[in-house]
């Protein structure tokens, strides 16, 4: 306890440690939580930690943090005020963010979205957050018509920094706005805000390797700073305990085997302090979960680096150009955040709706300005029956006469007949019912994003054919478009058990089973050309060859090609068409392990040069978690 008190002494100002009665409520949301029996401090913390979205979000947060050792601590969050671009200039900056990351790898600027910093991080007690949001809203309203428009920016480069600096006279105007906000925040919320004293700028890149300077300079000079932009005043917060921690994203589920281990749920974030890693075992790290607040050991290969702002909470966005009506109880200025229109709250709701700040979404590949370019989409198949139910699923689901019996709701309701009998499913398993749902969701997302798919190719594995079929169903193209089954897209044959390849279902039989397969298609690499236990070089060469031939065959006949195959295909089918050399087999395997079911990537042709480049997919990622089998007898009839 003493160590915890020392922590507060170092990071919490004295006047914020004093026990003062709260002066601001979170409207009806707080009242509802209090009526449900939650203590006031917990209810306020939950509302602030979820950005005041809703009672449901706050309840979910409280239930997931029920064992959080810091749940009842009065530790305030850290806040920061940024100017964030929107409109055409944001699109240019987003494109730079994407291209610089692809060309030169991640640098420190990628940890946060494009912005101009207006103040230092400052602390605000949970009970004063609504007043703080009102202070920002009030200051922006006072500044409408006085904000510099357009905001003049000038490119500056050095050996380790590239940025767009605000012209000095306009920068002084922005600093005056920040000072007015600081005054308003002190008056309304009793919060001390330090306006940014350094030169105001948008950081494009820093802490990058010197060898990447020419490429980054070239990309930065392509940014048209004269494009239209509505600068938005946005307020974010972060958990002060993890300000100097590394942010990691959970990729795979993990169930603790020992008391000191942390449960992992895909999509959660982990905060890791380098200081706490000195005593951990090799391959294990010590971290704290964002979703539960619990800490423990976790396997290092189950997580990957994330951007710092991925875990920030958004508390409001205010436009300097668009006004709300004076009588508007909502008080939220219309604005765009990551391309999403902010909703106006209803009566009695808090003045700002918010979400955990998600990674910036760049221009979609289906936008009109980029339609002429050809795109290759590569997607992994859906959830496999044999992975979910184990290798003995065949003995559980087929009787002595080879008849299929469904044993679980997530098992297919029926299976296609096979020439070699049901044991051929041992090496060529179908997808689960949830796997079909995953695939359909991807198809529906492609449809909603107005992405047109002109050709669909897939591996001969049944799981890939079924996935492609249900993607077409989500696209509303089932029966209208045919899947071209290409054996050359099968995964590395070294991963196949036994001494023979799977006995895949012929195209005619797949079509007879109502799968949308092109029975007239002639493969580029027939099954006879595949060999068991091929070398890594052979597999990579095969994948590169068949991808090139597919793209060549479709050229001039359509812009977008979808390949549905295996986790390894996302790397093997896209790396060399970008002009990159193959990775060694060890690094390749590490990449493949991180690709989930329905992992989706996009590669775009750069003009007619024959050079391709990875770009952001037109759809959001799909995250899901594990679910154990439930036996009501064992669980509910225990004595």
C-alpha angles and dihedrals in degrees: 000000000000091000090053091051089051089054091055091047090057101045109024119073114235096244091054091052092059115104104243126165113257114257099191131059129199090236119241092342091069091044091053093050091049091050088054089060101256115144112253096243092051093046092051092047091051093049093049093044090055096041093249091285099147146319089260093056091049092049092050089051092050094049093048091048096046091117096038106129090212096050095109098035114115092223109146125224125245118247134196135187118219137177106228124193124231136182125027095346091054089053090054092048091046090053090050090049091053098043095045091051092049095043102040105014128243120324131181094274091065091067090078133032121253110292148138113240112228100177144008119264109279136183129245128181115241091244091058101048096097090052089050091054090049089051091056093046092049093048093050091050090053090051100050108123092019098071113106110255120214097024108220113230129186126198117238126182135184136164093280106014138058123179149145110246125205113239108261099245093050091043089061089054091053091049089053089055090051090050091051090051090050090053092047092047091052091049099044103030105019088238126145112224123185111207116224109267100187125085110293114241149142109249111223100175139347140162090034129144113273091233089065095056097095093050093046091047091052092050093046092052088058091066111104102214091185093070119115118274138172105207111216126207104225130184122209134174136198137191105269092212091068101039092118097035128106114251116227133181122222111237103175135030119253128187113207116250095188136034094252094055127098124231112238125212118186111252095029120118127232126207113213127188115205088214092062095053099073096091100039124109121256110277093022131091134188118237148149125242119236093208097050107017089229123134133210148117120305136177110267095219091061093069138054135197117278133188118270094238093054089090099041120115118231116223104177148329124217128190122217091206107041117065130202121218115274091240095049108127089197094065093191116133114224111253145145123252115185088338093304120119111234112237121233113238123242126239113305095013122121116272095252133046115204149177137198103279106259126204111281115271113223128204112306118243091235095061114122095247090062102035096104090063118092118241132201116201119194120192135181120231124259131265113312124229093219093052094049098042101027134245092293094064091107093061089048097048105038123065127213091279093052095254117150118239119187110230101177137028089242091058118092115269088228142001133216116256115252129214092226095044132253094305088076085075088071091080097023108046125180126235123262126250087260088051089060089049091051091052094047090050090055091050092049090049090052089050092050091050090053091240112161117212113202101178134019123201126177144178116263090246110115091230089059095046091050092047092051090048093054092044086057089048090055089047089052088239098113107137091006096075126040127219117234108218107214118186089196088072094062116120127260104304091216086078093060113100121230130019100293139057121250117280096240121203110258117247092248091055091047090053090047087055089059095257114142097245127154103233092186095058117116112207124235089221112028123209090255090067093058119093132198117255094007118185121261091248090053092051093048091046091048093050092048092047096049093045092053091048093048091051091046092049092052097043112121092011100077142341105232128057124184121202117192110192139112138326089259091055094070089065101029096049098045110033102073096039084063089059092252125136118245117265120242114268094256094055090042091057091049090054093048092052090061097055113098130203110295090014103172133199135174130213122192129202114236102225115295094318095107088236117125131197134197113249136175111287118244091241136059120254121266117232125185138164138221125267123195122223113269120222110186093195095056093042105038103029096055113130 
